[in-house]
Amino acid sequence: PKNPLASTWFSTTRLVLLERRSTAAHHKQRGNEPAGHITHHYQSKGSKVSRRTQISPGQDAFGAIQEIISILESDPSTNWSRVDITKLRVHLVNMNLMMNTEVRGKDIKGGLEVSVTGKSQTLEAIQSMVTAHVAMIDGLNGRTGKAEKLTTGAKLIVTTKNASETAHIRGLGFYGLMVSGSHHQTHYLGVARGEAVHT
């Protein structure tokens, strides 16, 4: 494909093709599948049972990791001595912790100002993710992005000189802005490959 990373941030449904074929062949030979991985459709007593393998890995982080591993394994230039899936897992945990934040936003001239707070691990995730992600926001669609750490979290300010884009920024809010730019897939790959990127 032209862009193997062009899936959404929340993509959890792609399985490694070889794994799916291997699993399907294995179950076909055995004739008995684990209940957690196969849906049984009983038609009537004595009739044949049709089976459908589960597509989703069942958890967002596993889905993202599985997709990245599939890409790495299909790339002959992958340097496995530098690959760090554990570091990718830490990054995904930070992203998940962002959902536990308290967000307070207010409209300002040309955009939005947001204060994001949290405690313990969530606080660390906020300070890492917001201050790093602002670089992806700044310049996108003519936006200006600024971020600073707070003792309780971080502040994000996003503005524009374009009136229609102002409404766009406010409509997206904090979480929408955090996924703007569709850079996450490339970023995941960079983390997994051991490149110098934020976690």
Residue pairs with C-beta under 8 A, 6 or more apart in sequence:
4 71
4 74
5 71
5 185
5 186
5 189
6 182
6 185
7 14
7 67
7 185
9 179
9 182
9 184
9 185
10 60
11 63
11 64
11 67
12 56
12 57
12 59
12 60
12 62
12 63
12 64
13 55
13 56
13 63
14 63
14 66
14 67
14 70
15 55
15 57
15 66
16 66
16 69
16 70
16 73
17 70
20 53
23 37
23 53
24 53
27 33
27 38
27 51
27 53
33 51
33 53
36 54
37 53
37 54
38 51
38 52
38 53
38 54
39 51
39 52
39 54
40 49
40 51
41 49
41 50
41 51
41 52
42 49
43 49
43 50
56 63
57 63
57 66
60 92
60 96
61 89
61 92
61 93
61 96
64 88
64 92
64 188
65 85
65 88
65 89
65 92
68 85
68 88
68 188
68 189
68 192
69 85
69 192
71 189
72 78
72 80
72 83
72 189
72 192
72 193
78 193
79 193
79 194
82 193
82 194
83 192
83 193
83 194
84 191
84 192
84 193
84 194
85 192
87 191
87 192
87 194
87 199
88 188
88 191
88 192
90 199
91 187
91 188
91 191
91 199
92 188
93 121
93 125
94 124
94 125
94 128
94 129
94 199
95 125
95 129
97 118
97 121
97 122
97 125
97 126
98 122
98 125
98 126
98 129
98 175
98 178
100 118
100 122
101 116
101 117
101 118
101 122
101 126
101 153
102 116
102 117
102 118
103 114
103 115
103 116
103 173
103 174
103 175
104 114
104 115
104 117
105 112
105 113
105 114
105 115
105 173
105 174
106 112
106 113
106 114
107 170
108 157
108 159
109 159
110 159
110 160
110 161
110 166
111 143
111 144
111 157
111 158
111 159
111 160
111 166
111 169
111 170
112 157
112 158
112 159
112 169
112 170
112 173
112 177
113 155
113 156
113 157
114 155
114 156
114 157
114 173
114 174
114 177
115 150
115 153
115 154
115 155
116 126
116 130
116 153
116 154
116 155
116 156
116 174
117 123
117 126
117 150
117 152
117 153
118 125
118 126
118 152
118 153
123 152
123 153
126 153
126 154
127 149
127 153
127 154
128 198
128 199
129 178
129 198
130 147
130 153
130 154
130 156
130 178
131 147
131 148
131 149
131 154
132 198
133 147
133 178
134 145
134 146
134 147
134 156
135 145
136 180
136 181
136 183
137 143
137 145
137 158
137 177
137 180
137 181
138 144
138 145
138 146
139 145
140 180
140 181
141 160
141 162
141 165
141 168
142 160
142 161
142 162
142 165
143 158
143 159
143 160
143 165
143 169
144 158
144 159
144 160
145 156
145 157
145 158
146 156
146 157
146 158
147 154
147 155
147 156
147 157
148 154
148 155
156 174
156 177
158 169
158 177
159 166
159 169
160 166
160 169
169 177
172 180
187 197
190 197
191 197
191 199
